[in-house]
Amino acid sequence: MTVTTSLAQPTELTSIGTKDLFLETTGTGPDVVLVHGLGGATPFYDPLVTDLAGGFRFTRYDFNGHGRSPLSGELSIETLAEELAEVIKTQTTSGTAHVVGHSMGTLIVQQLAATHPELVDKIVLLGPVRAQPDQAKAATRARAALVREQGMSAVADAISRGATSDQAAGHNRLLRPLVRELLLGQDAEAYAQACEALAAATNPDLAEIQAKVLLITGDEDAVSPPPLNETMASELANAERHTITGIGHWTALEAPDLVADYIAPFLQNN
């Protein structure tokens, strides 16, 4: 599947607690809430929603300061998890949902599942991450300083190339331009604050998560390498994992059909 999209200006924002967020709801069926990662936005999930909207009711949103949602207040994994909790409480049909996260969004989902288990049905983690080691923290804080000084163009090319595989980019020539467009669409200060929130993150307690969890990563994902996924799966009470050959970190854009094929039966089966 080849999907093209852009970050057009929102025609309307939705009040979620104290925040105004850009939010989209698509499809019918069980509620699934989608959480993007650092530098992402709702278009990251376009392929998944296109494939599966006939069987699920998807709610996706740009988290505070990202995409088309304006920056408001403090940014931390904890505040973003509380924001996600408000989305589930106010925007789903039953007040609970399956939750899908990507990259930094997986930390937000882990935090939610550990602190608000009553809101979560099943969990899907795409390119899952844990709290960064010291060297990665320093690099992430340096990236925050760089975009404050030079803007998003200073990092967009390196990330769009370095975090996607050559194989996936060869199959879809629009992959890297789309990732680059998502990054260039971010507000530099808000992105910098999100980098700092990621660098400051601590690990949610995986032992507290009792929901069923599906972990999916790529064999070329340097941010979420397969051994990390194996370790996380071993710490979770009920987890399964898959590694997709020939993709990097932008999972749902690099292998949309395979990701959908793994997610649909996982969410449908009891």
Residue pairs with C-beta under 8 A, 6 or more apart in sequence:
1 47
1 50
1 51
1 256
1 257
2 172
2 174
3 43
3 46
3 47
3 50
3 174
3 178
3 253
3 256
4 174
4 178
5 43
5 46
5 178
6 43
6 181
6 185
7 41
7 43
7 67
7 68
7 181
7 182
7 185
9 68
10 22
10 68
13 20
13 21
13 22
13 23
13 68
13 69
13 70
14 20
14 21
14 22
14 23
14 61
14 91
16 23
16 61
16 83
16 86
16 87
16 90
16 91
17 82
17 83
17 86
18 72
18 73
19 64
19 69
19 72
19 73
19 83
19 86
20 69
20 70
20 72
21 61
21 62
21 63
21 64
21 69
21 83
21 87
22 42
22 61
22 62
22 67
22 68
22 69
23 59
23 60
23 61
23 62
23 87
23 91
24 42
24 58
24 59
24 60
24 61
25 57
25 58
25 59
25 91
26 49
26 53
26 57
26 58
26 60
27 49
27 52
27 53
27 54
27 55
27 56
27 57
27 58
28 53
28 54
28 56
28 57
29 54
29 55
29 56
29 57
30 55
30 56
30 57
30 97
30 98
30 121
30 267
31 56
31 57
31 59
31 88
31 92
31 93
31 94
31 96
31 97
31 98
32 56
32 57
32 58
32 59
32 97
32 98
32 99
32 100
32 267
33 58
33 59
33 60
33 61
33 84
33 87
33 88
33 91
33 92
33 97
33 98
33 99
33 100
34 42
34 45
34 48
34 49
34 58
34 59
34 60
34 61
34 100
34 101
35 61
35 63
35 84
35 99
35 100
35 101
35 102
35 105
35 106
35 108
35 109
36 42
36 44
36 45
36 60
36 62
36 63
36 66
36 67
36 102
36 103
36 105
37 44
37 101
37 102
37 103
37 104
37 105
37 106
37 127
38 103
38 104
38 191
38 194
38 195
38 198
39 66
39 159
39 179
39 182
39 183
39 186
39 191
40 66
40 67
40 102
40 103
40 105
40 182
41 62
41 66
41 67
41 68
41 182
41 185
41 186
42 60
42 61
42 62
42 67
43 178
43 182
44 102
44 182
44 250
44 252
44 253
45 58
45 60
45 100
45 252
47 252
47 253
47 256
47 257
47 259
47 260
48 58
48 100
48 252
48 256
48 259
48 260
48 263
49 58
49 60
51 256
51 257
51 260
51 264
52 58
52 260
52 263
52 264
55 264
55 268
56 98
56 267
57 92
57 93
59 87
59 91
59 92
59 97
61 69
61 87
62 68
62 69
63 69
63 80
63 83
63 84
63 105
63 108
64 71
64 72
64 73
64 75
64 79
64 80
64 83
64 190
65 71
65 72
65 75
65 187
65 190
65 191
65 193
65 194
66 186
66 190
66 191
66 194
67 182
67 185
67 186
71 187
71 189
71 190
71 193
73 79
75 190
75 193
75 194
75 196
75 197
76 197
76 200
76 201
77 107
77 108
77 111
77 197
77 198
77 200
77 201
77 202
77 204
78 111
80 108
80 111
80 197
81 108
81 109
81 111
81 112
81 115
81 116
84 99
84 108
84 109
84 112
85 112
85 116
85 119
88 95
88 96
88 97
88 99
88 119
88 120
89 95
89 119
95 119
96 118
96 119
96 120
96 121
97 119
97 120
97 121
98 120
98 121
98 122
98 123
98 124
98 267
99 109
99 112
99 113
99 120
99 121
99 122
99 123
99 124
100 109
100 123
100 124
100 125
100 126
100 263
101 107
101 108
101 109
101 110
101 123
101 124
101 125
101 126
101 128
102 126
102 127
102 251
102 252
103 126
103 127
103 128
103 129
103 223
103 224
103 249
104 129
104 194
104 198
106 125
106 126
106 127
106 128
106 129
107 129
107 130
107 131
107 198
107 201
107 204
109 123
109 125
110 125
110 128
110 204
110 206
110 209
111 204
112 119
112 120
113 120
113 123
113 204
113 208
113 209
113 211
114 204
114 205
114 206
114 208
114 209
115 204
115 208
117 208
117 209
117 210
117 211
120 211
121 211
122 211
122 212
122 213
122 214
122 266
122 267
123 209
123 211
123 212
123 213
123 214
124 213
124 214
124 216
124 263
124 266
124 267
125 213
125 214
125 215
125 216
125 232
126 216
126 217
126 251
126 252
126 259
127 216
127 217
127 218
127 221
127 223
127 224
127 249
127 250
127 251
128 215
128 217
128 224
128 228
128 229
128 232
129 223
129 224
129 228
130 203
130 228
130 232
131 201
131 202
131 203
132 140
132 198
132 199
132 201
136 199
137 199
138 199
140 195
140 196
140 198
140 199
141 195
141 196
141 199
143 155
143 192
143 195
144 191
144 192
144 193
144 195
144 196
144 199
145 192
146 154
146 155
147 154
147 155
147 188
147 191
147 192
147 195
148 188
148 189
148 192
151 188
152 183
152 184
152 186
152 188
152 191
153 184
155 183
156 180
156 183
156 184
157 180
159 179
159 180
159 183
160 176
160 177
160 179
160 180
160 183
161 176
162 222
163 179
163 222
163 223
163 248
163 249
163 250
164 175
164 176
164 179
164 247
164 248
164 249
164 250
164 253
164 254
165 218
165 220
165 246
165 247
165 248
165 254
167 220
167 246
167 247
168 175
168 246
168 247
168 248
168 253
168 254
168 255
169 175
169 176
172 253
172 254
175 250
175 253
175 254
178 253
179 250
179 253
206 232
206 235
206 236
207 235
207 237
209 236
209 237
210 237
210 238
211 238
212 238
212 239
212 266
213 233
213 236
213 238
213 239
213 240
214 239
214 240
214 241
214 242
214 262
214 263
214 266
215 229
215 232
215 233
215 239
215 240
215 241
215 242
216 241
216 242
216 243
216 244
216 251
216 259
216 262
216 263
217 224
217 225
217 226
217 228
217 229
217 241
217 242
217 243
217 244
217 251
218 224
218 243
218 244
218 245
218 246
218 247
218 248
218 249
218 251
218 254
218 255
219 226
219 243
219 244
219 245
219 246
219 247
220 246
220 247
220 248
221 247
221 248
221 249
221 251
222 248
222 249
223 249
224 249
226 243
229 241
229 243
230 241
232 239
232 241
233 239
233 240
233 241
240 266
242 262
244 251
244 254
244 255
244 258
244 259
246 255
247 254
247 255
248 254
251 259
252 259
